[in-house]
Amino acid sequence: MASFKCADLGMACGFEVKGAKDANEVLAIAAAHAKTSHNIANPPADLVTKIRSVVKP
């Protein structure tokens, strides 16, 4: 199961994804969180790359 924490990107945010089936599911969940909590409606490619780099399998 894949996981991700905003804190892994150095953000002062307690958001965490646990138990996602893969990195794509993590990205979908993180994108929804970014929109509602960080006012990032369309995460730029460099942010998506950074998220992918810290997703734990």
ChimeraX commands (.cxc) that place a marker at each C-alpha (Angstrom):
marker #1 position 0.00,0.00,0.00 radius 0.5
marker #1 position 1.32,3.44,-0.98 radius 0.5
marker #1 position 1.57,6.40,1.37 radius 0.5
marker #1 position 2.42,10.08,1.32 radius 0.5
marker #1 position 2.74,12.97,3.79 radius 0.5
marker #1 position 2.75,16.67,2.93 radius 0.5
marker #1 position 5.47,16.97,5.57 radius 0.5
marker #1 position 7.71,14.83,3.31 radius 0.5
marker #1 position 7.79,17.86,1.00 radius 0.5
marker #1 position 8.72,20.17,3.86 radius 0.5
marker #1 position 5.23,21.57,4.29 radius 0.5
marker #1 position 3.86,22.40,7.72 radius 0.5
marker #1 position 0.82,20.22,7.11 radius 0.5
marker #1 position -0.33,17.08,8.88 radius 0.5
marker #1 position -2.08,15.58,5.84 radius 0.5
marker #1 position -1.27,11.95,5.18 radius 0.5
marker #1 position -2.38,9.33,2.66 radius 0.5
marker #1 position -2.19,5.75,3.92 radius 0.5
marker #1 position -3.26,2.53,2.28 radius 0.5
marker #1 position -3.56,3.80,-1.28 radius 0.5
marker #1 position -3.27,1.01,-3.87 radius 0.5
marker #1 position -0.55,2.81,-5.86 radius 0.5
marker #1 position 1.13,6.15,-6.61 radius 0.5
marker #1 position -1.67,7.15,-8.98 radius 0.5
marker #1 position -4.25,6.81,-6.21 radius 0.5
marker #1 position -1.97,8.79,-3.88 radius 0.5
marker #1 position -1.76,11.56,-6.49 radius 0.5
marker #1 position -5.53,11.69,-6.93 radius 0.5
marker #1 position -6.08,11.96,-3.18 radius 0.5
marker #1 position -3.25,14.47,-2.77 radius 0.5
marker #1 position -4.62,16.60,-5.63 radius 0.5
marker #1 position -8.01,16.83,-3.94 radius 0.5
marker #1 position -6.29,17.79,-0.68 radius 0.5
marker #1 position -4.11,20.39,-2.44 radius 0.5
marker #1 position -7.21,21.99,-3.92 radius 0.5
marker #1 position -9.18,22.21,-0.69 radius 0.5
marker #1 position -6.40,22.87,1.81 radius 0.5
marker #1 position -3.64,24.64,-0.12 radius 0.5
marker #1 position -5.62,26.46,-2.85 radius 0.5
marker #1 position -3.73,24.58,-5.57 radius 0.5
marker #1 position -6.43,23.78,-8.11 radius 0.5
marker #1 position -4.09,22.34,-10.73 radius 0.5
marker #1 position -0.82,21.05,-9.26 radius 0.5
marker #1 position 2.07,21.96,-11.58 radius 0.5
marker #1 position 4.16,19.19,-13.11 radius 0.5
marker #1 position 7.13,19.87,-10.82 radius 0.5
marker #1 position 4.94,19.41,-7.74 radius 0.5
marker #1 position 3.54,16.15,-9.10 radius 0.5
marker #1 position 7.11,14.96,-9.73 radius 0.5
marker #1 position 8.10,15.88,-6.16 radius 0.5
marker #1 position 5.09,14.03,-4.75 radius 0.5
marker #1 position 5.89,10.92,-6.84 radius 0.5
marker #1 position 9.47,11.02,-5.57 radius 0.5
marker #1 position 8.40,10.78,-1.91 radius 0.5
marker #1 position 5.51,8.29,-2.23 radius 0.5
marker #1 position 6.35,5.22,-0.20 radius 0.5
marker #1 position 5.25,1.88,-1.66 radius 0.5
marker link #1:1,2 radius 0.2
marker link #1:2,3 radius 0.2
marker link #1:3,4 radius 0.2
marker link #1:4,5 radius 0.2
marker link #1:5,6 radius 0.2
marker link #1:6,7 radius 0.2
marker link #1:7,8 radius 0.2
marker link #1:8,9 radius 0.2
marker link #1:9,10 radius 0.2
marker link #1:10,11 radius 0.2
marker link #1:11,12 radius 0.2
marker link #1:12,13 radius 0.2
marker link #1:13,14 radius 0.2
marker link #1:14,15 radius 0.2
marker link #1:15,16 radius 0.2
marker link #1:16,17 radius 0.2
marker link #1:17,18 radius 0.2
marker link #1:18,19 radius 0.2
marker link #1:19,20 radius 0.2
marker link #1:20,21 radius 0.2
marker link #1:21,22 radius 0.2
marker link #1:22,23 radius 0.2
marker link #1:23,24 radius 0.2
marker link #1:24,25 radius 0.2
marker link #1:25,26 radius 0.2
marker link #1:26,27 radius 0.2
marker link #1:27,28 radius 0.2
marker link #1:28,29 radius 0.2
marker link #1:29,30 radius 0.2
marker link #1:30,31 radius 0.2
marker link #1:31,32 radius 0.2
marker link #1:32,33 radius 0.2
marker link #1:33,34 radius 0.2
marker link #1:34,35 radius 0.2
marker link #1:35,36 radius 0.2
marker link #1:36,37 radius 0.2
marker link #1:37,38 radius 0.2
marker link #1:38,39 radius 0.2
marker link #1:39,40 radius 0.2
marker link #1:40,41 radius 0.2
marker link #1:41,42 radius 0.2
marker link #1:42,43 radius 0.2
marker link #1:43,44 radius 0.2
marker link #1:44,45 radius 0.2
marker link #1:45,46 radius 0.2
marker link #1:46,47 radius 0.2
marker link #1:47,48 radius 0.2
marker link #1:48,49 radius 0.2
marker link #1:49,50 radius 0.2
marker link #1:50,51 radius 0.2
marker link #1:51,52 radius 0.2
marker link #1:52,53 radius 0.2
marker link #1:53,54 radius 0.2
marker link #1:54,55 radius 0.2
marker link #1:55,56 radius 0.2
marker link #1:56,57 radius 0.2
view
